[in-house]
Amino acid sequence: MNEQHLEPLIRHPEGRALRAEVDLARIGRNLARIRTVAGGREVWGVVKANAYGHGAVPVGRTLAAAGAHGLAVSSLEEGLELRHGGVSCPILVLGGLRSEALPAASAEGLTIAVVGPEQLAEYAQLLPRHPVRLHLKLDTGMGRFGLLPSELGDCLAALRHLAPWIEGVMGHFATADDPDQGFALRQRRVFEGCLAQLAEAGIHPTQRHHGNSDACLRNLLDQDTHLRPGLALYGLTTLTEGRQLGLEPALALVAEVARVKVVPAGTTVGYGRTFVAPQSMQIATLACGYADGYRRDLGNRGVVGFDGQTFPVVGRVSMDYLTVALPLDARVAPGDPMTLFSVDPSSPHSLERLAQVLGTIPYELACALHRRISRRYFP
Ligand SMILES: Cc1ncc(COP(=O)(O)O)c(C=O)c1O
């Protein structure tokens, strides 16, 4: 069967009353703040997973215009999306690439992370015809991708052969957010050891980068030339250092009230009847559900912002809808906007606070924002 090409999402300005409002100027300012803390090092802005739900192409263009050296994505497809969206700066594919995909990567001028020893021979064959810039990934303690330090010795001959294409060497911290820096510092030592081994073999890449957002905020960048922040660019952080830096969250999730009704005490709301109205109240229905990325377990736990106050999400969150309880005297009508995710980090419906409620990280909530949500960009 032939592969089918899916139609792009059809959008209409009067379509669903749910939108992510993304303030691109905040992302530009966050980049500038990070660069200040990073002592002016160059930045690979991490825009994988649709720029953490914020929209890869508009965010990618913003970061490139604001001075990011390049953008980092996880897959060939994410890299192609940026190229086809008019992004011309370097794009680093972090997740490695099957050798069959190398010609496409070369044609689009993508930079590729080499993530395992088995790739070295394949790449050596293909690169003369399909040149790409390579970043050698070292597994200094993350345990996922990358050459292990114990494998490096056996790979040196192959790496020397690839040296003309090797632009960078990279690692990734497993515990950059941990106040105990023991393991992170161990990773750094391993990285330094590997770099020395490469240098002895005559391999001198011009770029070295081991740090994500938290490594930058926790001053773990050492001799690195570049860093790879993601979360902090979006103004999100789990560290007090991040808040002190004044990072500005850039995404608000807003839904217009679709229906509002007055219900008597004893009315149950939603699947499983998990909410029973304790007294007469108003129930507002919003067209946002777990299919949009609003987590089902925020039912009876989340809050939304409206008219300067917060109101509880009641009952179960369903696939396309959620319900909010308001007192009888609240002046609410269909079409009124309610804020599901706030850009104020201290509000109870910021991504950080909701992540805490759910026992997860803001990354998961942001990345889950579905592409069917309209995104509005403010320059
Ligand atoms: C290899 C790599 N580098 C950098 C980042 C960016 O990390 P953060 O969003 O914590 O700054 C990630 C994120 O998952 C990653 O996988």
The ligand as a Gaussian input file, in Angstrom:
#p B3LYP/6-31G(d) Opt

LIG

0 1
 C       19.649000      16.121000      24.437000
 C       18.885000      17.257000      25.035000
 N       19.486000      18.456000      25.148000
 C       18.845000      19.521000      25.677000
 C       17.540000      19.412000      26.124000
 C       16.861000      20.623000      26.723000
 O       16.610000      20.396000      28.075000
 P       15.846000      21.496000      28.985000
 O       14.493000      21.643000      28.397000
 O       15.813000      20.866000      30.329000
 O       16.638000      22.742000      28.936000
 C       16.892000      18.183000      26.051000
 C       15.518000      18.070000      26.548000
 O       14.911000      17.091000      26.760000
 C       17.579000      17.078000      25.486000
 O       17.008000      15.885000      25.385000

